Amino acid sequence: QVQLVESGGGLVQTGGSLRLSCAASGRTFGSYDMGWFRQAPGKEREFVSAITWRGDSTYYADSVKGRFTISRDNAKNTVYLQMNSLKPEDTAVYYCGARSRGGGSRWYEYGYDAWGQGTQVTVSS
């Protein structure tokens, strides 16, 4: 299974920016749809964003539309999440995930086969 490692989290003030990275092992990274999820203390894991394996389609939770941008560089086996205009409610542990197949309604929110260890994002006021 693909192995994922997130990085780029940290402490930032409201309105600031961070870029998260997720590096994947192996040489089949380009075959996976990739997504970002987050989990705040006491809350369930929440979908944030996803990108297809071709990179031709992206998806965002309503809460982050217009502020976050997902992208990928298959040559570098890496997916990114650029986070701008950060708010305190964005505070969470952010996880990247990989999925090799699956469809249906909101398919990009389900079916992830592998996860990274997570990176903490804290937005202060």
C-alpha positions in Angstrom: 0.0 0.0 0.0 1.1 3.5 -0.6 2.6 5.3 2.4 1.9 9.0 3.0 3.7 11.6 5.0 2.3 15.1 5.7 4.2 18.2 6.5 3.8 21.9 6.6 1.5 22.4 9.6 2.1 24.9 12.2 0.8 27.9 14.1 -0.5 30.9 12.2 -2.7 33.9 13.0 -6.1 34.5 11.6 -5.9 35.6 8.0 -2.5 33.9 7.5 -1.5 31.1 5.1 0.0 27.7 5.2 0.9 25.1 2.6 0.6 21.5 3.5 2.4 18.8 1.6 1.8 15.1 1.4 4.6 12.9 0.0 3.8 9.4 -1.2 6.1 6.4 -1.5 6.3 4.2 -4.5 6.0 4.8 -8.2 2.2 4.3 -8.5 1.2 7.6 -6.9 -0.3 8.9 -10.2 -2.9 6.1 -10.0 -4.4 7.4 -6.8 -7.1 10.0 -6.2 -5.9 12.1 -3.3 -7.7 13.9 -0.5 -7.3 16.1 2.5 -9.3 15.6 5.7 -9.1 17.2 9.1 -10.1 16.4 12.6 -10.6 18.9 15.4 -10.6 18.0 19.1 -13.9 16.3 20.0 -15.1 16.2 16.4 -15.3 13.6 13.7 -13.0 13.6 10.7 -14.2 16.0 8.1 -13.6 16.1 4.4 -11.7 19.1 3.2 -10.6 18.6 -0.4 -9.8 16.0 -3.1 -8.2 15.8 -6.5 -8.5 13.1 -9.1 -5.5 11.0 -10.1 -5.3 12.8 -13.5 -5.5 16.1 -11.7 -8.4 17.2 -13.9 -11.0 17.6 -11.2 -10.9 19.1 -7.7 -13.5 19.1 -4.9 -13.8 21.3 -1.8 -15.9 21.4 1.3 -18.1 24.4 1.4 -16.3 25.6 4.5 -13.0 26.1 2.6 -14.1 27.0 -0.9 -12.4 30.1 -2.1 -9.7 29.8 0.5 -8.0 26.5 0.0 -6.5 25.1 -3.2 -5.5 21.5 -3.7 -2.9 20.5 -6.3 -0.6 17.6 -7.1 2.7 17.0 -8.8 2.8 13.4 -9.8 6.4 13.6 -10.9 7.3 14.5 -7.3 4.7 12.1 -5.8 3.3 14.9 -3.8 -0.1 16.5 -3.2 -0.5 20.0 -1.7 -3.1 22.0 0.1 -2.6 25.8 0.0 -4.6 27.3 2.8 -5.2 31.1 2.7 -7.3 33.4 4.9 -7.2 30.9 7.7 -9.7 31.1 10.5 -9.7 29.7 14.0 -12.2 27.1 13.0 -9.6 25.7 10.6 -7.7 24.5 13.6 -7.3 20.7 13.3 -5.0 17.8 12.5 -4.9 17.6 8.8 -4.5 14.2 7.1 -3.9 13.2 3.5 -5.4 10.1 2.1 -5.1 8.0 -1.1 -7.8 6.1 -3.0 -7.2 3.9 -6.0 -10.8 3.4 -7.2 -14.5 3.9 -6.3 -17.4 6.0 -7.5 -20.9 7.1 -6.6 -22.3 10.2 -5.1 -19.6 12.3 -3.4 -17.1 9.5 -4.1 -14.3 11.8 -3.1 -15.3 11.7 0.5 -15.0 7.9 0.9 -13.0 4.9 0.1 -9.5 6.0 1.1 -7.1 3.2 1.4 -4.1 4.8 3.1 -3.6 7.7 5.4 -0.7 9.8 6.6 0.1 10.5 10.2 -1.4 13.9 10.2 0.0 17.4 10.7 -1.3 20.0 13.2 -2.7 23.3 12.0 -3.4 25.8 14.7 -5.0 29.2 13.8 -4.9 31.8 16.6 -6.7 35.1 16.9 
